[in-house]
Amino acid sequence: MGSLAGWATVTPFRCGKQFPIFLRKNATSNLPMLGKFSRRRTFCSVVSSSKAKSGGDVVDGETPRPLPLYAWSDKQRPRVCILGGGFGGLYTALRLESLVWEDDKKPQVLLVDQSDRFVFKPLLYELLSGEVDAWEIAPRFLDLLANTAVQFVQDRVKILQPSDHLGKNGSTRLSCGGRVQLESGLCIEYDWLVLALGAEPKLDLVPGAAEFALPFSSLEDAFKVNTKLRTLEREKFGKDLSPIRVAVVGCGYSGVELAATVSERLQSRGRVQAINVSTTILPGAPPGNREAAAKVKKSNTVSFIRGVWCAEISLANRFPDLYAMSRSKFGLIKNLMTGEGNMVLSSRNVQLFLGYFVSCIRKSGKYEDSKLSVFERNNDIVSEQAHTELVLELQPAERGLKSQILESDLVLWTVGSKPLVPKVEFGDRPHMLPVNGRGQAETDETLRVKGHPRVFAIGDSAALRDSAGRILPATAQVAFQQADFTGWNLWAAINDRPLLPFRFQNLGEMMTLGRNDGAITPSFIEGLTLDGPIGHTARKIAYLIRLPTDEHKVKVGLSWLTKSAVDSIASFQSNVTKVLSGS
């Protein structure tokens, strides 16, 4: 999801008391308008508590300068500030816009995000395969919100100053809920705050990962991976060289979808090696999705080595007759090895190293000199470093396996994430919002942060358990539903109505396995999994329905229909040409 500054110093304050002269005189007259802030790209830093207490910038011991205050258009109506423009944040804003309000209670909504674009992350893989264009899955916030009353500021959070913990409840009788200071210096007073900050990849788990591995969780990440693949493809084009080697760390949904997409793109020119600490892929997925990932059609040219990778080789060496019989009868030693029906995707150049973890990523010492690749995107010049071969050191997580050394041209990292939840400081005493061991904010069943009745936390930022006591997964589906409940609960809180407890309803799981191939397992029909072209089409339709705003859905739907028609005509012409040439 869209993310903002992860860790920021926070001090409590009482609204209207900290900077009384500045707030009263200059709150509406001498402030920059929204448009001047909306296109700034800034970065987060942590400030000292002394600076936070002063309420302004301190330069060389001078008197603190009061910071500019965001000018809400109406001083009477409630003010809702939403931090983070991912699934949770944007869809909460749109939900608030769709509800029916009394004129004097309809809130003013301000959305803040570090990027100028909303990113529909489940469709990032289609950028690599060329199925979608960037504008289809990453529209600009200003375009999405053009026909709404929601305002947008592009910036990053620097300091939070909540004051709702000073009261006993979330009543609207409190003067305000607190203040947010952005990196640009702009301060935002709010009555209600929604933390939808998302998460960022955690690359500090393994030495060398932060330096050499590429994550795949944002639009910028997708562009970097695509650029690197293009560079490698150009280097290998028309040359009798070794195949492009891509290592994917992690075999959850993101890792499997990424491995399938990259391997299909490279086909015989590449080899994908997927590494997972577990002895199975997609450990938390429905059985139908695991089977679909294991039986990708041969026409797509990908091969997974299934089960524990070294164990099949060991059996082949020690019991060749038994191994040959099991291969000829079952396609893999699945009954002997795993008992789960997992099979080899012998037609794709993907090897699964299951039961291993990466202990180190380093340079191999061998370099392939290549020119820097430079491309222009959104008026920014992005350069790609010269190609460096990498080495991954694998250590066994299961008994009976030996250490492995893999050489790779590109390492893609899909393991681990770090929720972006701000720090809090009460006076001189450092403190944090109540968080769990994963760093997610602890919320009650209404999605309000414990101890802060005016602050809601959703998506990757929130820790909420289902009826079975398990932490809800950080998925788009969960964020969709939480956004709907948060919008309703904000309506209820502003209108002094009881808030609803959040109840997650699992609708099923979907995944892509390349162009014209996917899998969808709906939860409401037990045992049903749609895979192959049908699953691919069903998945795209489901995500088309989930795109934000009706206008964007229509534009994207027409674009996809046009592409489908063009592809069908091209395929028909190709078939006709083959028939005529054969006759």
VOGU-3710 file (C-alpha; in Angstrom, 3 decimals, decimal comma):
1> mgslagwatv> 0,000/0,000/0,000  0,947/3,603/-0,313  3,373/4,461/2,410  4,557/7,552/4,191  7,373/8,237/6,603  7,826/5,247/8,803  9,153/6,599/12,097  8,438/10,126/13,231  8,774/11,936/16,559  5,419/12,775/18,082
11> tpfrcgkqfp> 4,523/15,137/20,925  1,101/15,794/22,377  -0,403/19,241/22,196  -3,651/21,020/22,915  -5,237/22,584/19,852  -5,296/26,358/19,739  -2,896/26,680/22,716  0,517/26,044/21,266  0,705/28,815/18,605  -2,303/31,049/19,417
21> iflrknatsn> -1,131/34,225/17,664  -0,054/32,547/14,433  -3,111/30,324/14,198  -5,585/33,116/14,638  -3,976/35,706/12,404  -2,503/33,732/9,547  -4,513/30,533/9,328  -6,390/31,586/6,213  -4,692/34,598/4,715  -0,994/33,966/4,153
31> lpmlgkfsrr> -0,961/30,219/3,455  -0,018/28,508/0,214  -2,919/26,862/-1,552  -3,177/23,106/-1,967  -1,886/23,031/-5,490  1,467/24,426/-4,470  2,049/21,554/-2,085  0,502/18,748/-4,088  3,424/18,194/-6,427  6,301/18,427/-3,980
41> rtfcsvvsss> 8,381/15,310/-3,441  9,943/15,305/0,015  11,528/12,841/2,389  11,055/11,979/6,018  13,515/12,675/8,794  13,287/12,233/12,547  13,445/15,449/14,550  14,546/15,976/18,121  11,989/16,361/20,875  13,214/19,890/21,631
51> kaksggdvvd> 12,348/20,987/18,134  9,000/19,234/18,282  8,098/21,004/21,516  8,886/24,417/20,108  6,274/23,992/17,401  8,438/25,460/14,686  11,838/25,534/12,985  14,854/26,577/15,037  17,837/27,999/13,142  21,094/28,740/14,992
61> getprplply> 19,403/29,491/18,299  16,899/31,951/16,834  13,335/32,253/18,060  11,224/29,358/16,756  9,285/30,235/13,631  5,661/29,098/13,593  4,922/26,619/10,827  2,292/27,260/8,150  -1,085/25,749/8,940  -3,170/23,966/6,351
71> awsdkqrprv> -6,257/26,042/5,594  -9,406/23,969/5,830  -12,192/25,550/3,809  -14,765/25,358/6,625  -13,973/25,922/10,305  -17,196/24,317/11,492  -17,369/20,989/9,692  -15,357/17,976/10,933  -11,853/17,522/9,549  -10,628/14,049/8,558
81> cilgggfggl> -6,956/13,570/7,655  -5,999/10,292/5,966  -2,311/9,391/5,895  -1,500/6,976/3,095  -3,126/6,632/-0,313  -3,084/2,870/-0,756  -6,083/0,560/-0,692  -6,957/1,482/2,889  -6,473/5,236/2,636  -7,906/5,996/-0,805
91> ytalrleslv> -10,912/3,713/-0,446  -11,713/5,189/2,981  -11,755/8,640/1,393  -14,020/7,431/-1,419  -16,286/5,675/1,095  -16,687/8,887/3,094  -17,551/10,698/-0,122  -20,275/8,159/-0,984  -22,130/8,311/2,363  -25,136/10,547/3,012
101> weddkkpqvl> -24,386/13,400/5,405  -26,169/16,327/6,962  -24,758/19,527/5,521  -23,151/20,705/8,744  -21,637/17,292/9,529  -20,202/16,246/6,187  -16,482/16,068/6,885  -13,719/17,778/4,998  -11,367/15,016/3,860  -7,662/15,472/3,161
111> lvdqsdrfvf> -5,598/12,609/1,711  -1,804/12,699/2,135  0,613/10,413/0,304  4,280/10,553/-0,649  3,470/9,632/-4,264  1,278/11,387/-6,795  -0,230/8,055/-7,912  -2,402/5,354/-6,435  -0,960/1,910/-7,235  -3,174/-1,154/-7,687
121> kpllyellsg> -0,456/-3,515/-6,468  -2,016/-6,895/-7,377  -1,630/-5,953/-11,056  2,028/-4,885/-10,887  3,059/-8,255/-12,353  1,172/-7,428/-15,544  3,520/-4,477/-16,064  6,387/-6,934/-16,512  4,403/-9,108/-18,917  3,165/-6,092/-20,910
131> evdaweiapr> -0,521/-6,851/-20,317  -1,283/-3,457/-18,761  -0,050/0,103/-19,071  1,126/2,137/-16,104  -1,789/4,588/-16,234  -4,283/1,726/-15,939  -2,992/0,453/-12,600  -1,351/3,645/-11,306  -3,676/6,613/-11,971  -2,928/10,016/-10,469
141> fldllantav> -4,706/10,952/-7,261  -5,707/14,300/-8,707  -7,478/12,525/-11,583  -9,230/10,041/-9,295  -10,404/12,752/-6,909  -11,288/15,350/-9,531  -15,044/14,815/-9,155  -15,031/14,579/-5,368  -14,624/16,985/-2,476  -11,548/15,098/-1,237
151> qfvqdrvkil> -8,367/17,191/-1,235  -4,904/15,761/-1,856  -1,420/16,735/-0,665  1,722/15,006/-1,888  4,125/14,963/1,029  5,552/12,786/3,779  4,804/12,763/7,504  7,394/14,266/9,822  5,713/14,674/13,219  2,415/13,543/14,703
161> qpsdhlgkng> 0,967/15,434/17,653  -2,152/13,578/18,823  -4,248/15,082/21,591  -7,108/12,594/21,739  -5,357/10,557/24,431  -5,882/13,547/26,730  -9,653/12,951/26,630  -11,645/10,007/27,904  -13,521/9,139/24,741  -13,910/9,913/21,072
171> strlscggrv> -16,699/12,434/21,453  -16,894/15,214/18,897  -16,988/17,681/21,805  -13,168/17,645/21,876  -11,760/20,773/20,228  -9,691/18,646/17,826  -7,923/15,315/17,637  -4,392/16,524/17,046  -1,976/17,747/14,443  0,209/16,320/11,668
181> qlesglciey> 3,378/18,072/10,542  4,590/17,222/7,041  8,142/17,214/5,792  7,525/20,348/3,726  6,711/22,216/6,944  2,957/22,276/6,467  0,912/21,495/9,599  -2,522/19,902/9,460  -4,976/20,100/12,343  -7,469/17,262/12,316
191> dwlvlalgae> -10,482/16,034/14,220  -10,101/12,445/13,014  -7,010/10,682/11,731  -6,728/7,513/9,639  -3,359/5,740/9,612  -3,088/3,806/6,367  0,668/4,118/5,977  1,225/0,676/4,516  4,544/-1,124/4,790  7,919/-1,139/3,124
201> pkldlvpgaa> 10,108/-4,120/2,159  12,364/-5,366/4,923  15,758/-5,777/3,278  17,892/-5,803/6,405  17,222/-9,463/7,196  20,198/-10,768/5,208  23,639/-9,231/4,600  23,785/-7,819/1,078  20,031/-7,827/0,459  19,628/-4,066/0,803
211> efalpfssle> 22,561/-3,459/-1,549  21,987/-6,048/-4,251  18,364/-7,283/-4,141  15,412/-5,513/-5,724  12,040/-5,533/-3,928  8,750/-5,675/-5,827  6,138/-3,745/-3,883  5,729/-0,366/-5,594  5,458/1,195/-9,023  9,055/2,380/-8,785
221> dafkvntklr> 10,158/-1,165/-7,927  8,312/-2,532/-10,972  9,996/0,025/-13,234  13,417/-0,853/-11,835  12,878/-4,586/-12,326  11,559/-4,033/-15,849  14,549/-1,843/-16,712  16,997/-4,409/-15,352  15,330/-7,198/-17,336  15,465/-5,093/-20,511
231> tlerekfgkd> 19,160/-4,446/-19,930  19,879/-8,153/-19,514  17,757/-9,025/-22,550  19,686/-6,547/-24,700  23,001/-7,933/-23,506  21,992/-11,502/-24,374  20,117/-10,726/-27,591  21,496/-12,605/-30,585  24,398/-14,011/-28,579  25,144/-17,596/-27,715
241> lspirvavvg> 25,564/-16,868/-24,026  24,418/-18,485/-20,826  20,768/-17,824/-19,952  19,685/-14,880/-17,829  19,632/-16,031/-14,237  17,000/-14,567/-11,922  16,705/-15,548/-8,259  13,386/-14,983/-6,469  13,586/-15,093/-2,677  10,309/-16,241/-1,166
251> cgysgvelaa> 7,547/-18,515/-2,473  4,470/-16,883/-1,059  1,943/-15,361/-3,450  4,243/-12,513/-4,462  7,230/-14,808/-5,077  5,301/-17,406/-7,083  3,514/-14,796/-9,205  6,768/-12,966/-9,846  8,652/-16,172/-10,727  5,912/-17,288/-13,121
261> tvserlqsrg> 5,736/-13,886/-14,819  9,501/-13,463/-15,221  10,056/-17,016/-16,424  7,337/-16,695/-19,035  8,816/-13,422/-20,236  12,337/-14,817/-20,561  11,287/-18,292/-21,786  14,332/-20,207/-23,072  16,576/-17,144/-22,640  16,357/-17,289/-18,856
271> rvqainvstt> 16,313/-19,489/-15,787  14,476/-18,558/-12,612  15,515/-19,988/-9,260  12,945/-19,584/-6,460  14,047/-20,053/-2,852  11,790/-20,718/0,124  12,504/-21,652/3,712  9,396/-23,816/3,812  9,238/-27,177/2,048  6,177/-26,133/0,064
281> ilpgappgnr> 5,141/-23,201/-2,094  2,210/-20,985/-1,102  2,005/-22,508/2,391  -1,043/-20,448/3,382  -2,923/-20,698/0,094  -5,929/-22,889/-0,692  -4,985/-26,298/-2,130  -6,504/-25,382/-5,500  -4,167/-22,413/-5,935  -1,130/-24,500/-4,968
291> eaaakvkksn> -2,072/-27,139/-7,504  -2,648/-24,495/-10,188  0,821/-23,078/-9,530  2,267/-26,572/-9,835  0,559/-27,512/-13,089  1,143/-24,444/-15,248  0,589/-25,487/-18,847  3,569/-26,701/-20,819  2,913/-24,185/-23,569  3,991/-21,460/-21,154
301> tvsfirgvwc> 7,521/-22,893/-20,907  8,278/-22,915/-17,162  9,627/-25,703/-14,906  9,332/-25,879/-11,136  11,326/-28,442/-9,209  8,879/-29,467/-6,568  9,362/-30,972/-3,130  12,753/-30,641/-1,456  15,052/-29,972/-4,391  18,041/-32,037/-3,259
311> aeislanrfp> 15,932/-34,985/-2,149  14,849/-35,891/-5,692  18,475/-35,926/-6,842  19,427/-38,070/-3,850  16,693/-40,595/-4,595  17,665/-40,697/-8,270  21,256/-41,518/-7,335  20,516/-44,095/-4,645  17,426/-45,819/-6,086  17,433/-45,251/-9,865
321> dlyamsrskf> 14,853/-47,955/-10,648  12,362/-46,695/-8,081  12,972/-43,106/-9,191  12,398/-43,953/-12,868  9,185/-45,837/-12,057  7,813/-42,987/-9,947  8,700/-40,435/-12,647  7,003/-42,429/-15,396  3,873/-43,098/-13,385  3,355/-39,916/-11,432
331> gliknlmtge> 5,519/-37,282/-13,145  7,252/-36,778/-9,788  7,926/-38,677/-6,618  5,043/-36,749/-5,091  3,497/-39,681/-3,201  6,837/-40,690/-1,723  8,166/-37,227/-1,004  5,421/-34,865/0,114  2,043/-36,513/0,079  0,478/-33,246/-1,160
341> gnmvlssrnv> 0,262/-33,958/-4,870  2,922/-31,358/-5,706  4,429/-31,813/-9,115  7,258/-30,608/-11,335  6,436/-27,964/-13,899  8,933/-29,590/-16,206  8,182/-27,239/-19,076  9,352/-24,047/-17,325  12,867/-22,982/-16,503  12,174/-22,399/-12,799
351> qlflgyfvsc> 13,933/-24,352/-10,095  12,509/-24,408/-6,584  14,994/-24,570/-3,729  12,632/-25,537/-0,915  13,836/-25,898/2,642  16,557/-23,264/2,232  17,131/-19,746/3,482  19,452/-17,101/2,046  22,317/-16,342/4,418  24,197/-13,828/2,274
361> irksgkyeds> 24,122/-11,997/-1,068  27,414/-10,745/-2,456  29,254/-9,923/-5,646  30,705/-12,885/-7,430  33,955/-11,148/-8,279  33,217/-11,543/-11,996  31,921/-8,519/-13,844  30,290/-8,085/-17,193  31,010/-4,567/-18,367  27,964/-2,972/-19,913
371> klsvfernnd> 26,799/0,506/-20,656  24,564/2,252/-18,197  20,938/2,103/-19,268  19,125/5,394/-18,874  15,459/6,047/-19,409  13,110/8,911/-18,752  9,910/8,553/-16,737  7,738/11,399/-15,512  10,532/13,864/-16,293  12,889/11,968/-13,974
381> ivseqahtel> 16,079/10,421/-15,312  16,620/6,946/-13,896  19,909/5,157/-14,518  20,683/1,484/-14,134  24,029/0,421/-12,713  26,394/-1,697/-14,738  25,618/-5,396/-14,658  27,199/-7,226/-11,746  26,974/-10,959/-11,214  25,744/-11,923/-7,774
391> vlelqpaerg> 26,158/-14,929/-5,517  23,544/-16,206/-3,085  24,654/-18,442/-0,241  21,886/-20,855/0,775  21,766/-22,679/4,085  19,451/-25,642/4,738  16,440/-25,166/6,975  15,698/-28,892/6,932  17,776/-31,888/7,881  19,406/-33,900/5,134
401> lksqilesdl> 20,091/-30,920/2,859  23,441/-29,411/1,992  24,431/-25,796/1,559  24,063/-24,361/-1,932  25,740/-21,559/-3,877  23,698/-19,860/-6,607  24,958/-17,397/-9,177  22,463/-14,848/-10,435  22,200/-11,789/-12,642  19,179/-10,401/-10,761
411> vlwtvgskpl> 17,847/-11,028/-7,258  14,185/-10,240/-6,505  13,214/-10,010/-2,839  9,657/-10,832/-1,698  10,245/-11,807/1,937  9,346/-9,634/4,917  7,827/-6,203/5,325  8,015/-3,435/7,894  4,787/-1,597/8,825  5,137/2,172/8,833
421> vpkvefgdrp> 3,717/3,216/12,192  4,829/6,545/13,728  6,590/6,846/17,048  4,939/8,808/19,848  6,475/10,906/22,573  4,500/12,007/25,607  6,305/15,026/27,006  9,907/14,135/27,770  9,132/10,424/27,926  9,746/8,471/24,693
431> hmlpvngrgq> 6,814/6,285/23,800  5,172/4,565/20,875  1,701/3,883/19,675  0,682/0,476/21,041  2,147/-2,001/18,574  2,528/-5,760/18,345  5,722/-7,680/17,695  5,443/-7,014/13,972  5,305/-3,255/14,498  1,602/-2,904/13,646
441> aetdetlrvk> -0,631/-0,585/15,669  -2,894/-2,403/18,106  -6,538/-1,561/17,460  -9,841/-2,405/19,060  -12,554/-4,191/17,109  -13,799/-0,887/15,654  -10,331/-0,274/14,101  -9,472/2,571/16,487  -5,941/2,606/17,919  -6,009/1,618/21,568
451> ghprvfaigd> -5,760/4,697/23,763  -6,444/7,034/20,821  -10,205/7,221/20,133  -9,718/9,745/17,315  -7,171/7,644/15,409  -8,077/4,705/13,153  -5,467/2,295/11,778  -6,091/-0,013/8,811  -4,249/-2,154/6,290  -0,619/-3,037/6,897
461> saalrdsagr> -0,502/-0,487/9,737  -3,080/-2,300/11,886  -2,984/-5,452/13,999  -6,424/-6,995/14,260  -7,313/-10,630/14,887  -10,038/-12,703/13,272  -12,571/-14,844/15,131  -9,966/-17,621/15,436  -7,453/-15,304/17,106  -5,112/-15,037/14,099
471> ilpataqvaf> -3,689/-11,730/12,898  -5,427/-10,741/9,677  -3,096/-10,938/6,655  -1,797/-7,739/5,103  -3,664/-8,189/1,819  -5,604/-5,902/-0,483  -8,807/-7,788/0,343  -8,467/-7,028/4,056  -7,682/-3,365/3,342  -10,729/-3,068/1,049
481> qqadftgwnl> -13,065/-4,271/3,765  -11,398/-2,260/6,521  -11,735/0,898/4,442  -15,459/0,284/4,124  -15,863/-0,186/7,895  -13,620/2,787/8,708  -15,675/5,077/6,498  -18,865/3,903/8,177  -17,403/4,178/11,692  -16,209/7,711/10,999
491> waaindrpll> -19,766/8,533/9,953  -21,074/6,936/13,146  -18,559/8,721/15,382  -19,250/12,123/13,844  -23,013/11,551/14,228  -22,704/10,166/17,772  -23,865/6,705/16,721  -22,440/3,376/17,915  -19,465/2,073/15,966  -19,515/-1,302/14,234
501> pfrfqnlgem> -17,006/-4,039/15,067  -14,985/-5,115/12,044  -15,555/-8,632/10,793  -13,396/-9,896/7,951  -15,137/-12,007/5,330  -12,742/-14,058/3,241  -14,025/-13,990/-0,337  -11,280/-16,201/-1,769  -7,806/-15,819/-3,221  -6,464/-15,040/-6,698
511> mtlgrndgai> -3,085/-15,159/-8,411  -1,523/-14,666/-11,828  0,723/-17,273/-13,426  1,639/-15,342/-16,564  -0,149/-14,074/-19,648  -3,525/-15,736/-20,096  -2,956/-17,938/-17,058  -4,085/-17,559/-13,479  -6,016/-19,105/-10,618  -8,943/-17,998/-8,498
521> tpsfiegltl> -10,392/-19,927/-5,551  -13,672/-18,430/-4,276  -14,403/-19,172/-0,632  -18,156/-19,445/-1,111  -17,878/-22,575/-3,325  -15,893/-25,211/-1,513  -13,339/-27,084/-3,591  -13,733/-24,891/-6,705  -10,650/-23,421/-8,385  -10,745/-21,684/-11,740
531> dgpightark> -7,342/-21,858/-13,394  -5,776/-21,364/-16,804  -7,368/-18,797/-19,171  -10,669/-18,902/-17,265  -8,935/-18,101/-13,995  -6,934/-15,355/-15,675  -10,073/-13,725/-17,106  -12,020/-14,059/-13,846  -9,179/-12,450/-11,921  -8,941/-9,463/-14,259
541> iaylirlptd> -12,710/-8,924/-14,146  -12,678/-9,065/-10,334  -9,887/-6,493/-10,172  -11,555/-4,306/-12,811  -14,609/-4,115/-10,562  -12,376/-3,151/-7,634  -10,614/-0,278/-9,394  -11,311/3,128/-7,828  -14,017/5,393/-9,335  -16,469/4,500/-12,088
551> ehkvkvglsw> -14,704/6,768/-14,586  -11,429/4,912/-14,221  -13,143/1,524/-14,451  -14,722/2,515/-17,780  -11,419/3,784/-19,211  -9,495/0,686/-18,171  -12,260/-1,676/-19,280  -12,332/-0,138/-22,760  -8,535/-0,288/-22,938  -8,477/-3,981/-22,011
561> ltksavdsia> -11,236/-4,800/-24,505  -9,318/-3,004/-27,257  -6,121/-4,897/-26,451  -8,004/-8,180/-26,385  -9,570/-7,459/-29,772  -6,203/-6,541/-31,288  -4,605/-9,701/-29,892  -7,460/-11,842/-31,251  -7,163/-10,320/-34,728  -3,390/-10,805/-34,710
571> sfqsnvtkvl> -3,807/-14,428/-33,623  -6,420/-15,045/-36,334  -4,188/-13,537/-39,012  -1,271/-15,657/-37,818  -3,365/-18,829/-37,987  -4,667/-17,967/-41,459  -1,119/-17,329/-42,664  0,021/-20,693/-41,336  -2,877/-22,490/-43,030  -2,266/-20,769/-46,360
581> sgs> 1,470/-21,360/-46,240  0,866/-25,014/-45,405  -1,476/-25,489/-48,330
//
